[in-house]
C-alpha cells in the first residue's frame, strides 16, 4: 500500500481549517489542501489528486452528504477514502454516512495532535472496517 501523503480538507470554518492544517502538516508531515466549500473541493480535486479527503458534514450551499455522492461519481472511494470530521453526529447519521461510502466518521472537537495518527490508521485499515473508538 502506498503511503498517505496528500489530504484534501473540506471545512468552512477558518479556525478549524488552520488547526487541522497545522496538525496534519507539522505533526503528520502531510501535504494539505484546504477547501472552504464542496464546489471548491470538486474544482480542485483532479489537480490536487488527494490520497484521502477529510470532510465536514455541515457545509454551506452543498452539504457533506451531497459532496460525498458527487465525489463517489468521480473517484474510487476505496482508493481515495473520505473521512467525515463533524460536530453533529447521531448514531443513525453515522451509519448513513458509512453506508454512502465514507471510510470513517470522526467527531469534533478533535485532538489536533492525534488527528494525523487517526488518519494514518484509517488509511491503513480495510475499507469496510470502522472502529468502535470513532463511533
Buried (B, 14 or more C-beta within 10 A) or exposed (E): EEEBEBBBBBBBBEEBBEBBBEBBBEBBEBBBBBBBBBBBBBEBBEEBEBBBBBBBBEBEEBBBBEBBEBBBEEBEBEEBBBBBBBEEBEEEBBEEBBEBBBBBBBBBEBEBEEBBEBBBBBBEBEEEEBEEEBE
